[in-house]
Each structure stands twice: as structure tokens, then as C-alpha cells.
Amino acid sequence: MKKIILPLLAIAIGVTSCKKYLDINVDPNSPSTENVTSNLILPGVEMNLATSYGNFFRILGGYYSEQYAHLFGTSNYVDYSQFITSQTRSSGTYTQLNTRVLNNLQTIREKSVATNSWGDNLAATTLRAFTLQALVDAYGETPYSEAWKKDILAPKYDDGDAVYKGILAELDDALSKVSDDTPVIESFLFGKSTSAEWIKFANALKLKILMRMSKVQDVKSQLATLISQNNFPAEDVAWAGIWADETGKANPYYQEEFAAYFGSTQKNVTLNLALSAVMEDSNDARLSAFFDKNKDGKFLGGVSGTNYSTSKLYKAENFNRPAMRYDSPVYLITKSEVEFFLAEYYAKNGSAAVAKTHYDNAITESFLSAGLKASDAQNVITGTYAYNNANYAKLIGIQKWVALSGTNNFEAWCELRRLKYPAFGTVNGAAIYNVANDVFKPELLVPGTLYTPIDVFNTVGNNQLLQRIRYAQSSTNANSNAPAVKPDKEPVFWAK
């Protein structure tokens, strides 16, 4: 991905998650929206989306999917580690996605229609669909049909399937108005480009949307048409090559959890035993690409549900931190994800040989994204997780979960809820780590399984995943049409 540098005049430093971060927005004291061009709005949209999706959603996804555990002595994310969700935790992110992302994307869409700038329309529509899908995947329901209308102050929450159908229609309409050489405004994502890359990104997004719908609705014909076109990204879609090792300009997750720009040296996130067990069992070289080694040069996964505050065993230096760097990409969708979706599609439609090809490709692409060689993937492709069409759901589920642990933890949580793999085993977290006696028995966990956290939120219970985030308080408090909060164990529409 080539490095993109936009004029410094477009950059302003804002505040998010109690920390400064790159925030490119229209100054409220500057000219009105009517006089601001799309090329000045889009960079701010991208950075606000990167901050929310690439930081907050990544962190909670890592904990909710048991890819992350919590380190000794800190309490920042212990609630996530215990499968807890609250209406206050995501309020800032929810507001940012709706006001600084979706509101501004709506402005770009309106401007593009008024000027017949259909490439700009495609870019804005694709990012809008991406954001709305993430909101549905996280919350289940979200304002859509009545949202962003000046005369409606309390928009209704639409069901997730209605939002999915709406954004699919929006994508189809935007795609119908462009060709590969239609010009598009410059972006952090693709630089100065034509619509060709945005078309591929939109197609990959459509594939994800349709595959998530496919378990509960008949979308076979739409999938068949899309897949027959075979026009998906040739490389990972990610904000890459744009970050700097400076306050406000680094990868947002790195800045939140790993940097000392703001004087904090607190460490929270560590490798989870559920993930380390399956990767070590298959001699998976991605483990050392996704996580840094501990002080002894080894890997040791922690257990969800506690921060081990009285432990002599559980010290930060014994565990493994995610291998995040200031310039790590923020991934929107990877080639590996696309290949896994294609493998699943062909497995369900009776093409075992084609499914195997895409499955092997998906694993290989994950290794390449991690900076490894294609040959490094052979241990996984030919070993315990060699493809078998009779067992496709389990194999794809586990390997997709592993691949996403290094690129996109939020999507890992989504696919874990949909595919149901890895599944829960027979041992629980309290048996693996006895907090009172400081006894750790990682060998009890069967590789490729999950476990109930040591302390788990009582609304979730044993051998269950948290299925949704509670509606954000920043939305419900100001919206008289907000519905009652749904149970934590009630799946979003595509996971039922």
C-alpha cells in the first residue's frame, strides 16, 4: 500500500477516548457545510472511523472472542474479559461513528449526487455501508431509515436485517453508476485513484453482508452473481503506510494501549490461552507475528475473567502482548477473509475441491499479511486443520478466528457468533486457573475450544458468548423512540 500524505491544513487534533488522536474535521467556526468540499471532509471521516473501528471495536472484539486476556494489576478491560457490556462503555464510540462518520458521509453523498460525482458517491456509500454494518453487528438494531434527517430528532431503531437490506441496495445503486475509470476524491485508503479499487472493496463488503445473511435468509442468487463476477480486492483493504510515531498520528490501537505519548505505561491486553493453545498445537508461525514473546522468549496465554491481582504467577513479563507497532495497518477487510467466505460458499454448494482451494488460499493469505512466507502455512494446511469438507464449518470457523486474531478482532467476534466455532469445551476458566491457590493448569484446555471465564457476567452464564453490545446511552438518553435494551444472550439477526 503506497504512503499517502494529505495537506497539513486538513489536519486538526481532536479528543477521543480521553486521548488526543488524529481528527480531521471541519472546524465549527469555519465556513458552513455547504461551502466545504468533499475532499476536505473525507479524510476526517476516515480517521474517525479508523479510531473507533480500529481501536475500541478491536479491543472489545479481542476480549469477547477469547483472543485476549487481561494482565496482572490493571482493571481497564476486566469487564470485557468477563463478557460484560454496558450502555456507557461504547457511548463515545457510538457518537463518533454517527456524528463524525455517518453524518459527514451523508454530506458527501448529497454533494456527489448534486454534482454527478459518482466515484465520490461510491466511496462515501461504501464507507457508510461498512459503518452501518459494524453498528448492526455490534448492537443488533440501529437508527437507519429515519436517521440523518433534520426534521426527525428521535429516529426509530431499525431491525438489523432491514439495515442490511438497505445498505445492500445503496451499494448496488452506487456501483451501477460507475466504471473502473470513474474518478474518485483522494483518500487515505486508496490515495488518488479511480473507482476500480472502491468497486472491489464494495464487492468484498457485499460478500460479507450476504454471507452473514445467508444463514437466516435465501440470498443464493445474489451470492452466485457476485461471486461469478470475481472482482474482489487484490490486496488487503487497510489504512496502511499513513501512520507516524508521533502523538496523534500513530495507529489508534497502538496509541491507546501501547504508546507512552501521554505518560501512561499501563499494560492491559495479553494473549489468551484459548488462542495460544490452538496455535501452538498446530505449530503455527503466525503466533510470533501476532504476539511478542515474553521475557523468556516463549508464549503463555492468560485466562479470561480476572486480572490476577493477588497472583505471584501472573506477572506481565510472563505473558505476551499483541505485536502492535505505531505503523501497524488498520484493516477493514483482508484477502484472507474474502477467501474464507468463498470457501464457505463452495462448501455449502457442493464444490468440495473448490472450497479446499479457497480454504488453503485463505490461510496462506493470512500468513502473507502477517509478513510470513506462503510456505510457512503448510504446517496448518496439511496438519490438524487440513481441509475436510465434511467438517468445513469447524475448520473454517477455527482458522478464520485464528487469522483474524492478528488483523481484526471485532470481525473475529462476529464470525465466532455466526459460525459457532471454536465451540466451548468441557473445562471452565476457574479450573484452568485457581485464583485462590494461584494454581495454573493450561494443559486442561483442549486446543481449539473456548471456556467460560473465571468470573463471567451472570446475564451471559456458562458456555455462552456475549451476543451483542447494549445500546449506547448517548443514543437512548436523547431518543424517545429507543427500544428496551435486549438481553445480552439474544443474538443479532444473522447469528440466530
C-alpha positions as CSV (number, residue, x, y, z in Angstrom):
1,M,0.0,0.0,0.0
2,K,1.6,3.3,-1.0
3,K,2.1,6.0,1.5
4,I,-0.5,8.8,1.4
5,I,0.2,12.3,2.7
6,L,-2.5,14.8,2.7
7,P,-2.0,18.6,3.3
8,L,-1.4,19.5,6.9
9,L,-4.1,22.2,6.5
10,A,-6.6,19.4,6.6
11,I,-5.4,18.1,9.9
12,A,-6.7,19.1,13.3
13,I,-6.1,17.4,16.6
14,G,-9.3,16.4,18.4
15,V,-10.1,14.3,21.5
16,T,-11.4,10.7,21.6
17,S,-11.5,8.1,24.3
18,C,-9.9,10.6,26.8
19,K,-6.8,10.8,24.5
20,K,-5.8,13.0,21.6
21,Y,-5.9,11.5,18.2
22,L,-5.7,12.4,14.6
23,D,-9.1,14.0,14.0
24,I,-9.6,15.7,10.6
25,N,-12.9,17.6,10.9
26,V,-14.5,20.8,9.7
27,D,-13.9,23.5,12.3
28,P,-17.3,24.6,13.6
29,N,-16.0,28.2,13.3
30,S,-15.0,27.7,9.6
31,P,-17.3,28.0,6.6
32,S,-20.6,26.1,6.6
33,T,-21.0,22.6,5.3
34,E,-22.5,23.9,2.1
35,N,-19.1,25.6,1.3
36,V,-16.9,22.7,2.3
37,T,-15.9,20.3,-0.4
38,S,-15.9,16.5,-0.2
39,N,-12.1,16.2,-0.4
40,L,-11.9,18.2,2.9
41,I,-14.5,16.1,4.6
42,L,-13.4,12.6,3.7
43,P,-10.0,12.5,5.5
44,G,-11.8,13.3,8.8
45,V,-14.3,10.6,8.2
46,E,-11.6,8.0,7.6
47,M,-9.6,8.9,10.7
48,N,-12.7,8.9,12.9
49,L,-13.7,5.5,11.5
50,A,-10.2,4.2,12.0
51,T,-10.2,5.4,15.6
52,S,-13.5,3.8,16.5
53,Y,-13.4,0.6,14.5
54,G,-9.6,0.1,14.7
55,N,-9.3,0.7,18.4
56,F,-12.4,0.4,20.6
57,F,-14.1,-2.3,18.5
58,R,-10.8,-4.2,18.1
59,I,-10.2,-4.2,21.9
60,L,-13.7,-5.4,22.8
61,G,-13.7,-8.0,20.0
62,G,-10.4,-9.5,21.2
63,Y,-11.8,-10.0,24.7
64,Y,-15.3,-11.2,23.7
65,S,-13.8,-13.7,21.3
66,E,-11.2,-15.0,23.8
67,Q,-8.3,-13.9,21.8
68,Y,-7.2,-11.5,24.6
69,A,-7.0,-11.9,28.3
70,H,-6.2,-9.3,30.9
71,L,-2.8,-8.6,32.5
72,F,-1.9,-8.6,36.2
73,G,-2.5,-5.4,38.2
74,T,-4.8,-3.5,35.8
75,S,-8.5,-3.2,35.6
76,N,-9.3,-1.2,32.4
77,Y,-10.8,-4.1,30.5
78,V,-11.6,-6.7,33.1
79,D,-15.3,-6.2,32.4
80,Y,-14.7,-7.2,28.8
81,S,-12.7,-10.2,29.9
82,Q,-15.8,-11.2,32.0
83,F,-18.2,-10.8,29.0
84,I,-19.7,-7.6,30.5
85,T,-21.3,-4.9,28.3
86,S,-22.8,-1.6,29.5
87,Q,-24.6,1.3,27.9
88,T,-21.9,3.8,28.9
89,R,-18.8,1.9,27.7
90,S,-19.5,2.5,24.0
91,S,-21.2,5.8,24.1
92,G,-18.3,7.9,22.9
93,T,-17.6,5.5,20.0
94,Y,-21.2,5.3,19.0
95,T,-21.5,9.1,18.9
96,Q,-18.3,9.3,16.9
97,L,-19.5,6.8,14.3
98,N,-22.8,8.6,14.0
99,T,-21.8,12.2,14.0
100,R,-18.3,12.4,12.7
101,V,-18.6,9.4,10.3
102,L,-22.1,8.8,9.1
103,N,-23.2,12.4,9.3
104,N,-20.3,13.6,7.2
105,L,-20.6,10.7,4.8
106,Q,-24.2,11.7,4.2
107,T,-23.0,15.2,3.3
108,I,-20.5,13.7,0.8
109,R,-23.3,11.6,-0.7
110,E,-25.6,14.6,-1.1
111,K,-22.8,16.7,-2.7
112,S,-21.9,13.9,-5.0
113,V,-25.4,13.4,-6.3
114,A,-25.8,17.2,-6.8
115,T,-22.7,17.3,-9.0
116,N,-22.9,13.8,-10.6
117,S,-19.6,12.9,-8.9
118,W,-20.4,9.2,-8.9
119,G,-17.0,8.0,-7.8
120,D,-17.2,10.1,-4.7
121,N,-20.7,8.7,-4.2
122,L,-19.4,5.2,-4.3
123,A,-16.6,5.9,-1.8
124,A,-19.0,7.5,0.6
125,T,-21.6,4.8,0.2
126,T,-19.1,2.0,0.7
127,L,-17.7,3.5,3.9
128,R,-21.3,4.3,5.1
129,A,-22.3,0.6,4.4
130,F,-19.2,-0.6,6.3
131,T,-20.0,1.6,9.3
132,L,-23.7,0.7,9.4
133,Q,-22.9,-3.0,9.2
134,A,-20.5,-2.7,12.1
135,L,-23.2,-1.0,14.2
136,V,-25.7,-3.8,13.4
137,D,-23.1,-6.4,14.1
138,A,-22.3,-4.8,17.5
139,Y,-25.7,-3.6,18.7
140,G,-28.2,-5.7,16.6
141,E,-30.5,-2.7,15.9
142,T,-29.7,0.9,15.0
143,P,-31.3,4.0,13.6
144,Y,-31.3,4.0,9.8
145,S,-34.4,4.8,7.8
146,E,-35.2,7.9,9.9
147,A,-31.6,8.8,10.8
148,W,-29.7,11.9,9.5
149,K,-33.0,13.7,8.8
150,K,-33.1,17.3,10.2
151,D,-36.8,17.1,11.0
152,I,-36.6,13.8,12.9
153,L,-35.0,14.3,16.3
154,A,-35.8,10.8,17.6
155,P,-35.3,8.3,14.8
156,K,-36.6,4.8,15.3
157,Y,-34.2,1.9,15.7
158,D,-34.4,-0.4,12.6
159,D,-34.0,-4.1,12.8
160,G,-30.6,-5.4,11.7
161,D,-32.0,-7.2,8.6
162,A,-33.7,-4.1,7.4
163,V,-30.4,-2.1,7.7
164,Y,-28.6,-4.9,5.9
165,K,-31.1,-4.9,3.0
166,G,-30.9,-1.1,2.9
167,I,-27.2,-0.8,2.6
168,L,-27.1,-3.6,0.0
169,A,-29.5,-1.6,-2.1
170,E,-27.4,1.5,-1.6
171,L,-24.2,-0.3,-2.7
172,D,-25.9,-1.7,-5.8
173,D,-27.1,1.7,-6.7
174,A,-23.7,3.3,-6.2
175,L,-22.0,0.5,-8.2
176,S,-24.4,0.9,-11.1
177,K,-23.3,4.5,-11.7
178,V,-19.5,3.9,-12.0
179,S,-16.9,2.1,-14.1
180,D,-13.3,1.3,-13.3
181,D,-12.1,4.6,-14.6
182,T,-14.6,6.9,-12.9
183,P,-12.6,9.4,-10.8
184,V,-12.8,9.5,-7.0
185,I,-11.6,12.0,-4.5
186,E,-8.3,11.3,-2.8
187,S,-8.4,9.2,0.3
188,F,-6.1,7.7,2.9
189,L,-7.4,4.3,1.9
190,F,-6.6,4.3,-1.8
191,G,-4.8,7.6,-2.4
192,K,-5.6,9.4,-5.7
193,S,-7.4,6.8,-7.6
194,T,-10.3,5.8,-9.9
195,S,-13.3,3.8,-8.8
196,A,-11.6,0.4,-9.6
197,E,-10.4,-0.2,-6.0
198,W,-13.5,1.1,-4.5
199,I,-15.6,-1.3,-6.6
200,K,-13.6,-4.2,-5.4
201,F,-13.9,-3.0,-1.8
202,A,-17.7,-2.6,-2.2
203,N,-17.9,-6.1,-3.7
204,A,-15.9,-7.6,-0.7
205,L,-18.3,-5.8,1.6
206,K,-21.3,-7.1,-0.2
207,L,-19.8,-10.7,0.1
208,K,-19.5,-10.3,3.8
209,I,-23.0,-8.9,4.2
210,L,-24.6,-11.6,2.0
211,M,-22.7,-14.4,3.8
212,R,-23.8,-13.2,7.2
213,M,-27.4,-13.0,5.9
214,S,-27.1,-16.5,4.3
215,K,-27.7,-18.5,7.5
216,V,-31.1,-16.9,8.0
217,Q,-32.3,-15.7,4.5
218,D,-32.1,-17.1,1.0
219,V,-29.5,-15.0,-0.8
220,K,-28.1,-17.7,-3.0
221,S,-28.8,-16.0,-6.3
222,Q,-27.3,-12.7,-5.1
223,L,-24.2,-14.6,-3.9
224,A,-23.9,-16.6,-7.1
225,T,-24.0,-13.4,-9.3
226,L,-21.5,-11.6,-7.1
227,I,-19.0,-14.5,-6.9
228,S,-19.3,-15.2,-10.7
229,Q,-18.0,-11.6,-11.3
230,N,-14.9,-12.4,-9.3
231,N,-14.0,-8.8,-8.8
232,F,-12.6,-8.7,-5.2
233,P,-9.6,-6.8,-3.8
234,A,-6.2,-7.9,-4.9
235,E,-4.7,-6.9,-1.6
236,D,-5.9,-6.2,1.9
237,V,-8.1,-3.2,2.3
238,A,-6.4,-1.3,5.1
239,W,-5.2,2.1,6.3
240,A,-1.5,1.3,5.9
241,G,1.6,3.4,5.3
242,I,0.0,6.5,6.7
243,W,0.9,6.3,10.4
244,A,3.8,8.1,12.1
245,D,5.4,7.6,15.5
246,E,4.1,10.8,16.9
247,T,1.3,11.9,19.2
248,G,-2.0,11.9,17.3
249,K,-0.6,10.2,14.2
250,A,0.1,6.6,15.2
251,N,-2.1,3.6,14.7
252,P,-5.1,4.3,17.0
253,Y,-4.9,0.9,18.9
254,Y,-1.1,1.3,19.4
255,Q,-1.7,4.8,20.7
256,E,-4.4,3.7,23.1
257,E,-2.7,0.6,24.5
258,F,1.0,0.6,23.7
259,A,2.4,4.1,23.3
260,A,3.6,6.3,26.2
261,Y,2.9,9.6,24.4
262,F,0.6,10.7,27.2
263,G,2.8,9.5,30.1
264,S,1.0,6.2,30.7
265,T,2.9,2.9,30.8
266,Q,-0.1,0.8,31.9
267,K,-0.4,-2.6,30.2
268,N,-3.7,-4.3,29.8
269,V,-4.0,-6.7,26.9
270,T,-2.4,-10.1,26.6
271,L,-2.6,-13.3,24.6
272,N,-5.4,-15.6,25.7
273,L,-4.8,-19.3,26.4
274,A,-7.7,-20.3,24.0
275,L,-5.7,-18.8,21.1
276,S,-2.2,-19.8,22.2
277,A,-3.3,-23.4,22.7
278,V,-4.7,-23.9,19.2
279,M,-1.8,-22.1,17.5
280,E,0.9,-23.9,19.4
281,D,-0.8,-27.2,18.8
282,S,-0.6,-26.7,15.1
283,N,2.9,-25.2,15.2
284,D,1.5,-22.0,13.7
285,A,4.2,-19.5,12.9
286,R,1.7,-16.6,13.0
287,L,1.8,-16.8,16.8
288,S,5.1,-14.9,16.8
289,A,3.9,-12.5,14.2
290,F,0.7,-11.7,16.0
291,F,2.2,-11.5,19.6
292,D,5.5,-10.6,21.1
293,K,7.4,-13.2,23.0
294,N,7.6,-12.9,26.8
295,K,10.8,-12.3,28.8
296,D,11.8,-16.0,28.4
297,G,11.3,-16.0,24.7
298,K,8.1,-18.1,25.0
299,F,4.3,-17.8,24.7
300,L,2.0,-18.1,27.6
301,G,-1.7,-17.4,27.3
302,G,-3.7,-16.0,30.1
303,V,-7.3,-16.9,31.3
304,S,-10.3,-14.7,30.8
305,G,-12.3,-13.3,33.8
306,T,-9.7,-11.9,36.2
307,N,-6.7,-9.6,36.3
308,Y,-4.9,-11.9,38.8
309,S,-4.4,-9.0,41.3
310,T,-3.1,-11.3,44.1
311,S,-1.1,-13.6,41.9
312,K,2.6,-14.3,42.2
313,L,2.5,-16.3,39.0
314,Y,0.6,-13.8,36.8
315,K,3.0,-11.0,36.1
316,A,3.1,-9.0,32.9
317,E,6.5,-10.1,31.9
318,N,5.3,-13.8,31.8
319,F,2.8,-13.1,29.1
320,N,2.6,-12.0,25.5
321,R,1.5,-8.6,24.3
322,P,-0.1,-8.2,20.8
323,A,2.6,-7.3,18.3
324,M,1.3,-3.8,17.6
325,R,3.5,-1.1,16.2
326,Y,2.9,2.6,15.5
327,D,2.6,1.9,11.8
328,S,0.5,-1.3,12.0
329,P,-2.3,-1.2,9.5
330,V,-5.9,-0.8,10.5
331,Y,-7.7,-3.5,8.5
332,L,-11.2,-3.1,7.0
333,I,-11.3,-6.4,5.2
334,T,-8.5,-8.8,4.2
335,K,-7.9,-11.1,1.2
336,S,-7.9,-13.9,3.8
337,E,-11.5,-13.0,4.9
338,V,-12.7,-13.0,1.3
339,E,-11.1,-16.4,0.7
340,F,-12.7,-17.8,3.8
341,F,-16.1,-16.6,2.7
342,L,-15.6,-18.1,-0.7
343,A,-14.5,-21.4,0.9
344,E,-17.7,-21.5,3.0
345,Y,-19.8,-20.6,-0.1
346,Y,-18.5,-23.5,-2.1
347,A,-18.5,-25.9,0.8
348,K,-22.2,-25.3,1.2
349,N,-22.9,-25.6,-2.5
350,G,-21.3,-28.9,-3.1
351,S,-17.9,-28.0,-4.6
352,A,-15.5,-29.6,-2.1
353,A,-12.4,-29.2,-4.3
354,V,-13.0,-25.5,-4.9
355,A,-13.8,-25.0,-1.3
356,K,-10.5,-26.6,-0.3
357,T,-8.6,-24.3,-2.7
358,H,-10.1,-21.2,-1.2
359,Y,-9.6,-22.5,2.3
360,D,-5.9,-23.1,1.7
361,N,-5.7,-19.7,0.0
362,A,-7.3,-18.1,3.0
363,I,-4.8,-19.5,5.4
364,T,-1.9,-18.7,3.0
365,E,-3.1,-15.1,2.6
366,S,-3.2,-14.7,6.4
367,F,0.4,-15.8,6.6
368,L,1.4,-13.3,3.9
369,S,-0.5,-10.5,5.7
370,A,1.5,-11.3,8.8
371,G,4.8,-10.8,6.9
372,L,5.5,-14.6,6.6
373,K,6.1,-16.8,3.6
374,A,3.5,-18.8,1.8
375,S,5.5,-22.0,2.6
376,D,5.1,-21.2,6.4
377,A,1.4,-22.0,6.1
378,Q,2.0,-25.7,5.2
379,N,2.0,-26.8,8.9
380,V,-1.6,-25.6,9.2
381,I,-2.8,-26.5,5.8
382,T,-1.6,-30.1,5.9
383,G,-1.7,-30.8,9.7
384,T,-4.5,-30.9,12.2
385,Y,-6.5,-28.3,10.3
386,A,-6.2,-29.8,6.8
387,Y,-9.4,-29.3,4.9
388,N,-12.2,-31.8,5.1
389,N,-15.5,-30.8,3.5
390,A,-17.5,-32.9,6.0
391,N,-16.1,-30.8,8.7
392,Y,-15.9,-27.4,6.9
393,A,-17.8,-25.3,9.5
394,K,-15.4,-26.2,12.3
395,L,-12.3,-25.9,10.2
396,I,-13.2,-22.6,8.7
397,G,-14.5,-21.3,12.0
398,I,-11.4,-22.0,13.9
399,Q,-8.9,-20.9,11.2
400,K,-10.8,-17.7,10.5
401,W,-10.8,-17.0,14.2
402,V,-7.0,-17.5,14.3
403,A,-6.4,-15.4,11.2
404,L,-8.5,-12.5,12.4
405,S,-6.7,-12.5,15.8
406,G,-3.9,-10.6,14.2
407,T,-5.8,-8.3,11.9
408,N,-9.4,-7.6,13.1
409,N,-10.6,-8.9,16.4
410,F,-14.0,-7.3,16.1
411,E,-14.7,-9.4,12.9
412,A,-13.4,-12.5,14.8
413,W,-16.1,-11.9,17.4
414,C,-18.7,-11.5,14.7
415,E,-17.7,-14.7,12.8
416,L,-17.4,-16.6,16.1
417,R,-21.1,-15.8,16.9
418,R,-22.1,-16.8,13.4
419,L,-20.1,-19.9,12.7
420,K,-20.2,-21.2,16.3
421,Y,-16.6,-22.2,16.2
422,P,-14.4,-22.5,18.2
423,A,-17.0,-24.1,20.5
424,F,-16.9,-24.3,24.2
425,G,-15.1,-27.3,25.7
426,T,-15.8,-29.1,29.0
427,V,-13.4,-27.2,31.2
428,N,-14.0,-23.7,32.7
429,G,-11.6,-20.9,33.4
430,A,-11.8,-21.5,37.2
431,A,-10.4,-25.0,36.7
432,I,-7.6,-23.8,34.4
433,Y,-6.5,-21.1,36.9
434,N,-7.4,-21.4,40.5
435,V,-7.2,-17.8,41.7
436,A,-7.3,-18.6,45.4
437,N,-4.4,-21.0,45.4
438,D,-2.6,-19.5,42.4
439,V,-2.5,-22.8,40.5
440,F,-2.4,-22.6,36.7
441,K,-3.1,-25.8,34.6
442,P,-3.2,-24.7,31.0
443,E,-3.0,-28.3,29.9
444,L,-6.6,-28.8,30.9
445,L,-7.8,-26.8,27.9
446,V,-8.4,-28.8,24.7
447,P,-6.8,-26.9,21.8
448,G,-9.5,-25.4,19.5
449,T,-12.1,-24.9,22.3
450,L,-13.3,-21.9,24.4
451,Y,-14.0,-21.8,28.1
452,T,-16.3,-19.9,30.5
453,P,-14.3,-17.1,32.1
454,I,-13.3,-17.4,35.7
455,D,-15.8,-14.7,36.6
456,V,-18.5,-14.4,33.9
457,F,-21.3,-11.8,33.8
458,N,-24.4,-13.5,35.2
459,T,-26.6,-12.4,32.3
460,V,-24.4,-14.5,30.0
461,G,-23.7,-17.5,32.1
462,N,-21.7,-20.7,31.4
463,N,-20.6,-21.8,28.0
464,Q,-22.2,-18.9,26.3
465,L,-20.8,-16.0,24.2
466,L,-21.9,-12.4,24.7
467,Q,-24.0,-11.8,21.7
468,R,-24.4,-8.0,21.5
469,I,-23.4,-4.7,22.9
470,R,-26.1,-2.9,24.8
471,Y,-27.5,0.2,23.1
472,A,-25.3,3.2,23.7
473,Q,-26.5,5.6,26.4
474,S,-25.6,8.6,24.3
475,S,-28.3,7.4,21.9
476,T,-31.0,6.1,24.1
477,N,-30.9,9.0,26.6
478,A,-31.7,11.5,23.8
479,N,-34.1,9.3,21.8
480,S,-37.7,8.8,23.0
481,N,-38.1,6.1,20.4
482,A,-35.2,4.0,21.6
483,P,-36.4,0.4,22.3
484,A,-35.9,-1.5,25.5
485,V,-32.4,-3.0,25.9
486,K,-32.3,-6.6,24.6
487,P,-30.8,-9.5,26.6
488,D,-27.1,-9.9,26.4
489,K,-27.6,-13.5,25.1
490,E,-30.0,-12.6,22.3
491,P,-28.2,-12.9,19.0
492,V,-28.2,-10.3,16.3
493,F,-30.4,-11.4,13.4
494,W,-27.7,-13.2,11.4
495,A,-26.4,-15.2,14.4
496,K,-29.7,-16.9,15.3
